[in-house]
Amino acid sequence: MKCTTVFLVLSMVVLMAEPGDAFFSQLYRGIVSVGKHIHGLLSGETPREQEVMKEAMREAMKVQEAMDQQAFDRERAFA
């Protein structure tokens, strides 16, 4: 009976936390971080290598967007 009461009280304390306490966002970030580390271990990549790849993809997307914008401007100029 004591264990049940302690469990219920602690559950209420956790669930009644103010949104500013950011309990769920910290929990979510922790789960995502663990998932990334597990993925890195399984794929053989380090977290730094993953960040480098993400940065390279962002740069490639910026270049592609710039090229698309130039093509759009050229088509609009001839129309």
N, C-alpha and C positions, 0 to 999 in steps of 0.2 A: 504494500500500500504506500509506503514511504517513497519507493522508487517511482511509482506511478505519479505521485504528487510532484516530486522533483522534476520528472520529465515534463509534465504538463506546465509547470511554472516556467521552466527554462524555455520551453517551446513558445510560450506566450511572450517572454522577454525578447526572444529572437524575432518573432513575427510582428511584434508591436513596435519594432524599432522605427524611428522616424526616417522618412525618405532621405534626409540629409546625411544620415549615417552611412549611406551607400553600401550597405551590407551585400545586397544582391549584385551590385556592379562589381564589387571586389571579388565575390564568389565567381561571377561570370569570367572576369579577367583571369582569375586563377585557373579555371577550367580550360580556357583557351590557351593559356601559357603552357599548361601541362600537355595539352593536345599537340601543340607545336613542337614541344620537346620530344614527345613520343614519335611524331612524324619524322623529325630530324634524325632520331636514332634509327628508325626503320629504313629511311632512305639513304642514310650515310652522310647527310648534310649537317653542317653546324648551323646554329642560329645566325651567325655572321654571314655565312654563304647565302642563306635564305634572304637576309636583308639586302645583300648586294644584288641578288637576282631581282628582287622587288624594285629596287632603285633603277636597275637597268630597264625593266619593263616600263616604269613610269617615264623615263627619258624617251624610250622608243614611242610611247603613246603621245608624248608632247610633240615629237618630230612628225608623227603621222597626222596629228591634228593640224599642225601648221601646214603640211602639204595639202591636206584636204581643204583647208581654208583658202590657200592660194588657188587651187583648182576651181573652187566655188567662185572666187572673185573673178577669175579669168572667164568662166562660163557666163557670169552675170554681165561682164563687160561687153561680150560679143552678142548678147541677146537683145 
